[in-house]
């Protein structure tokens, strides 16, 4: 089940080092640029950076085969 009119936006940290994805349903006539600028200021970038450091990627799928 999906949410109608849901759009994903990329926001960038004020220092320009990090990006995050924001999913939002905005009403018609909303200034998207102003909304994203305000959302970027409100976002907890320190917690986001910490979560990225703790996240470890697990490789799924075909693994490199060893020669025997």
N, C-alpha and C positions, 0 to 999 in steps of 0.2 A: 504494500500500500504506500502510495507516495503522496506528498503534500503538494497540492496544485500551486503554481506560481512561485515555488521556491527557487531562489537563485543563489549561486555561490559566488562570492567575491573574495579576492585576494587583498589582504591588508598588509602593510609594511610597517615595521617598528619605526619610531621617530629617528633612531640612529641609522636606519637603513640596512641593518645587518640581518634581520630576521623577517620572515613572512609567515602569515597564518591564513587559513581559509575560514571565511565567515559565511554561514548560510542564513539567509533572511528572506522574509516575505515583506516587501515594502508596499505601502499603499500608492495608488496612482498620484502623480504630481509631486512625489517626494524628491528632494534634491539628493541624488545618490552620492555625489562627491562629498557633500557636507556630512551626510550620514556616515560614510566610511572614514572620514577624517576624525569625527568625534568617536567612532568605535575604536579606531586605532589608538586614540589617547586613553580611552577607558580600559583597554585590554591589559591584562597583567602579564607583561612581557617577561618579567623575571621568572614567574611560575612556568610560563610557556617554554622558556629556555631550559629550565631545570627538568621539565618533563621530556624534552627532546634528548637531553643527556642520558636520562634513565631508560629511554626506549631502546631496546635492542631488536634488530631485525632478524627474523627467522626465515631462512631460505626454504621455500617450498617448491617442489617440482623436481625436475631432473637434476641429479647430482653428478658432479664430475666423476667419471669412472676411473678406478685404479687399474694400472697395467699389471697383469699377473705373469 
